[in-house]
Every structure is written in structure tokens, then in C-alpha cells.
Amino acid sequence: MDIPVSAVKEVRTKTNAGMLDCRKALEQSCGDVNGAIEALRQKGFAMAEKRAARAVGEGVVAAYMHHNNRVGALVELNCETDFVARTEDFKRLAYDIAMHVVASKPTYLCTEDMPADCEVAPEEACLLAQPYVKDPSKTIADLLTDAIARTGENVRIGKFARIELGC
């Protein structure tokens, strides 16, 4: 099947996957762009599951300060190597998660951290379960899975803190 370059470019733009991966996904989905994006997403989930046990000893600490300087957040985003930690894409992800923490006020990292008697829904209280403020169709966990697929390394949020003036 002859896959147009424009379709490969569109899939690459939407997923940040490699050109060859985009082309293979388009071939598997018979040229359907949405099918190729979903195939790459499933491949990312499988890759994330394989890499989940790998140690994450490197990373960055990102800070976000709201424009009024009354609320801010720090996020520790970990990966396996300093090579990935130094990339602009990885630093941007950490910054975006810090911005999300300011906007969404999560209390816990994941549902396992929640106490059994917690009355708040996990989508409100847990960072990884919250819909991403810039794209509500994705959760923060989905962002990490996408980062794992792009970098080929395990990526995790180590810690986060939100500080608000007067609270």
C-alpha cells in the first residue's frame, strides 16, 4: 500500500512518534490516520507496561509560578538517563505538569495513595487520574505513557507540591 507523506506527517505531528513507526502504523491501519494514532497509542501502553519496573534515577525538578505570584508548584519528574532529562521535551512535560498541579489542586499522586475513607473522587484528588488542563481528553497518566513511548524510557512523577499564599 502506498502511504502518502502527508498522512505520515500528520500522524507524526499528532503523536511525536518516529517517522518509521508512523508509516508502519498507517500501513497496519490501511491508511486510516485515526487508526494509526490509536495503534501507536496501544504500542505506547505496551511499552509503558514493560518499562514500569525499571529504575528512574535521573530527572528534573520543574517549577511553575502563576502570573499573580500567589500560587506555585514544584514537580519532580524522573526518567532513567540524564540524556532524556536534559531534553527540552522532557523539561516542557515537567513544567506542564507543574502548571496542571497549580490549576487542578491534586492531593494525592495516585489512587493507591488515597485513604480508604476518602470521600473525594479519584479524578479530583489524584494527579495521575485527573484530566489534563490543556487537553481534557487525556489524563496525566496518559501524558506519562506518551512520554515513555517517545523517549523509550520509564518516566514517573516522583513528588509534587502546591503552595498557595495564605493557605
ABEGO torsion letter per residue (X at the ends): XBBBAAAAAAAAAAAGBBAAAAAAAAAAAGGBAAAAAAAAAAAAAAAAAAAAABBBABEBBBBBBBAAGABBBBBBBBBABAAAAABAAAAAAAAAAAAAAAAAGBABABAAABBAABABBAAAABAAABBBAABAABBAAAAAAAAAAAAGBBBBBABBBBBBBGX
